Amino acid sequence: MSNQKTAIITGITGQDGGYLAKLLLSTGYRVLGAYRRGATETFEKLKEHGILEQIEMVDFDLLEFSNICRLVKKYQPDEFYNLAAQSFVAASFEEPIYTAQADGMGVFYILEAIREFSPKTRFYQASTSEMFGLVQEIPQFEKTPFYPRSPYGVAKLMAHWATTNYRESFGLYTCSGILFNHESPFRGKEFVTRKITAHFARMVVGETDKPCELGNLSAQRDWGFAGDYVECMWRMLQQNEGDTYVVATGEMHSIREFVLEAGKACGWDIEFSGKEDSEIGTDKKTGKIVVKVNPKYYRPAEVEQLLGNPAKTKQKLGWEPKVRFAELAKMMMEKDIERAEKGRL
Ligand code: F7E
């Protein structure tokens, strides 16, 4: 195909990388999957999606400027999606310098490479609701002032402004998607939703009797489905010019509510009791404790509430989230039970 588009996706082994690659492949793109070579890399998610064979894997590291330059120069992609990052907020308090370099400086490296070697490339940056942190208004939209609460949020904010600045300074087509939390059965198990569904699935198949230990149960998030959100990333790069967009559902739920929904899909009726550090969740039918608080999972600075207003995105991109909260929790829970039953969790 002569007019086939080429896209580079960094972070190809992550949750969003898999969904986005699947979408682009289904519409005829040539997909280059950029990943950081690691001794343990097995491409499990891409295998489970059934798309590993169709992706051309290329070496990539956000900290290796020379490699990024060669990659951009060699392939001159139509679209470049930067989904790579140290994306676990809790880890960023322990690895702030690395997080700042990868999530902040790394984006300057990519933008410089595009500016120098392939200025026609359209660039998507995975920005995040963590930039709103200590929220200055509710709900948050594109013009809400930022107040990051973690080294991760700070680094992402730098990258966000770099993305905007390269659009304004050099006329590059760049987009920032301020994505609120988005989950799926392919979410990493360190994130709270998948931590819960993976643990509950082990309990359901009798692999463990221990309750799932969690941190702040009162935190509230605007949770959407990753499969819906990657479609929005693609739409951002099909417009006349680059811009910034909030991607969210406009609904907010607590960790406690997610536990309840996941529990329902296990056939449990969970009741919370106790306060703060000694709070537990018990299945009323069996009396079994399924969740308990462990303060070790509290963060040095917490983001208590995130709620997005995606009005601009709906209006300009014609995008709507399809999967809602209860359906998302059920989908994740059922998939993890299925995996646990097959011994593949
Ligand atoms: O935490 C609370 C925790 O780690 C959500 C990343 O994709 O979304 C994600 O960041 C909330 C926090 O995601 C546990 O304190 C309670 O309030 O699932 P999370 P996150 O930090 O919101 C944004 C948009 C990103 O950009 C990030 O890359 O849940 N929480 N107990 C817990 N969190 C975890 N991980 N583990 C717990 O045991």
Residues whose N, C-alpha, C, O or C-beta is under 5 A from the ligand:
A	BS01	F7E	S87 F88 V89 T128 S129 E130 L179 F180 N181 E190 F191 V192 T193 E213 L214 G215 N216 L217 A219 Y297 V303
